[in-house]
Amino acid sequence: MLVIGAGFAGIGAGIGLRRAGIEDFAILDEQDGVGGSWHANRYPGIAVDISAFSYSFAFEPFPEWSRAFPPGAELKSYADHCVRKYGLRPHLRLNAQVVRAEYDEQAHLWEVFLRDGTSMTARFVICATGWLTKPKPPGTAGLDDFAGEVVHTARWDQNLELAGRRVGLIGTGASAVQVVPEIAPRVAHLHVYQRTPIWLFPKPDVPLPKAVRRVFRAAPWAQRTLRLFTDTVTELSFVIAMIHHRQFPFLVRAGEALSRLYLRSQVGGDRELMSKLTPGYRLGCKRPSFGKGYWRAFTRDNVDLVTEPVERITATGIRTADGAEQRFDVLVLATGFHVLENLPPFPMHGTGGRELKEFWESERFQTYEGSSVKGFPNLWFIVGPYSFTGGSWFGMIDYQVTHALRVIREARRRRATEAAIRPEKHDRSFRKTLRRQRNTVFLDRSCTGSRSYYFDSRGDAPAVRPATTYEAAWRARHFDLDDYRYTRARGRVPAPAVGRPAGGEPLRRPL
């Protein structure tokens, strides 16, 4: 077996495999450490924007959080902790970038090709590559002309010095919400270029005293109880409001009213500034966030919010559509990531040689229960189209791993070499997803102006599954295993192998 990705999704898949008694697997990752985004992202102010009591594995509460919303370094430490505790080190293969994967219909094997020229074969593949891995530069002309320093938040240069310098920051999403208040007091002047404002809520980030941590260590049930509370609040206040917007529109309106009150408290009633920072789309169309000091930063004398469209990046700065040009020493790109187009971040060819992205582009993003795709046997996604409910990321990892493991165990029980979702079951699942999407906030007309990564070119919102986390978890444990077709390859079947040079003999143990 292969797990592609060593972020929390891949770590969760590895833990699930070991708990199921499956040891013949490897976890690949293109980076030199585990943790995914929490290994790569190190920009100033980086922190989790959902309570750590929910942003962690339910079976592995972590009593050492320093805060309710801990900094990124603690999330990275938690990833390392999980790898150590659950014995995943022997299964890791880091600095192993996958460039393509092809399915052998006769042998019922996936062959995965790596950047270094080697290939690996596996019976089953769990794709855990995540969303936020490929930085997205601004679609603005002239970026290469800028003579100063340029840094993307996802690839932050730890040696970059901002003190006393003029900085232009492009983007006002979740990363900017954390970066702006962190760097504003240090720079000479900061211009923030906003294309689309963000709905923001006060961040209840409090330090966790040593006494509280001692209680969590001594009584893990206390932390689990707190997690149940934070999970429930998230489901009730955001997930249900988003996916049942047609039935409960007042929930979205209430959330927007709360956000506006918070904005007023942060900017002192400055109507012009409030107008610029207030989204023109419904809450939920685009990812909201929790902020601490972001809106207040725009009341500083050395911070300006620019809403005029950026026309071009010049050798010395940024020129906007009104002809105004500002000079900068440094450009910070808080422009997010390629998301839907990053699913997966490499070509995958299934039965008949069909490429997965081409299938989704021509026939819409679609999956069976957010996990598998017709025509791509022995393959499951942790993060794929219609996987994430918008609630607990770790809840999603749990139910997606549960789904894959149920099928893998069933295939092994039947001595099958291939498990393929039946096309009619796949199509029925997708039709149900589209029907349920009609109830969501995503069909609100205002969403068309949100520029949200939730949406594809057809107006579907495949980044979010129209279900609660609890429902998705129940489905993962109860879907009919006969929705898959189990078959055995005919004739002599080559053994899966890891670490094989392309066209060569296996170098390591079979998978």
Secondary structure, DSSP 8 states (H G I E B T S, - for coil): -EEE--SHHHHHHHHHHHHTT----EEE-SSSSSSTHHHH---TT-B-SS-TTTSS-TTS--TT-SBSS-BHHHHHHHHHHHHHHTT-GGGEE-S--EEEEEEETTTTEEEEEETTSEEEEES-EEE---STTEE---S-TTGGG--SEEEEGGG--TT---TT-EEEEE--SHHHHHHHHHHTTTSSEEEEE-SS---EEE----B--HHHHHHHHH-HHHHHHHHHHHHHHHIIIIIHHHHTTTT-HHHHHHHHHHHHHHHHHHHTT-HHHHHHHS-SS-TTSS--EEESSHHHHTTSTTEEEE-S-EEEE-SSEEEETTS-EEE-SEEEE---EE-GGGSSSS-EE-GGG-BHHHHHHHH-S--BTTTB-TT-TTEEESS-TT---SS-HHHHHHHHHHHHHHHHHHHHHTT-SEEEE-HHHHHHHHHHHHHHHTTSGGGSGGGGGS--TT--TTS--TTS-SS-HHHHHHHHHHS-GGGEEEE---S------SSEETTS---S---
